[in-house]
């Protein structure tokens, strides 16, 4: 599990391999990630956008950016949480991802980034 706290926004990431959506014979490895965001500040904040850098073990890189997450731009009151699941298709059984969320404070319109440190996608049977 990966943790990040910036501007009193706590982000937790947990990854897992999804065998049902993968096709190893075709080098298609599908990983899911669960994100939990908690607003530990005294401000009401809105998640405006995201940006991700995804790398697989072949060195292939992809940059993904866009509004909100999973079609939403959630507003979080103090001590409120928001969580979601998403996925990533890789051509290898190993990869990594890092990025940032851009938030806005509702009371004054100030925007700030919360960096998400690198987290890894690893086939579960290679960890023994």
Buried (B, 14 or more C-beta within 10 A) or exposed (E): EBEBEBBBBBBBBEBBBEEEEBEEEEEEBBBBBBBBBBBBBEBBBBBBBBBBBBBBBEEEEBEEEEEBBEEEEBBBEEEBEBEBEEEBBBEBBBBBBBBBBBBBBBEEEEEBBBEBEEBEBBBEEEEE
